[in-house]
Amino acid sequence: MPGFVLLARPRDDGDSAMRVGFTATKKLGGAVVRNRAKRRLRALAADLLPGSGLPGADYVLIARSSGLNRAHDLLRADLVKALKRVTRS
């Protein structure tokens, strides 16, 4: 099970900038745990979205508890797979 949920929506406003948001609910744990989860997702997004994302789209990455201890390379593979699915649509 991936460590996050990816939501994507093209804006269709003529602006090619990609916007990204990150969220983690209190179900994950305290502020330290939620911030760690968001930092991990931010690092992945900064690495992969510029080359693999759709220009002019909004992305939201929602942290899940399975991603807290998931290896970085597995999270990266999950995001690559999710971005391929989004760009295919």
Secondary structure, DSSP 8 states (H G I E B T S, - for coil): --SEEEEEEE--SS----EEEEE--GGG-SHHHHHHHHHHHHHHHHHHHHHHS-TTEEEEEEE-GGGSSS-HHHHHHHHHHHHHHHHH-
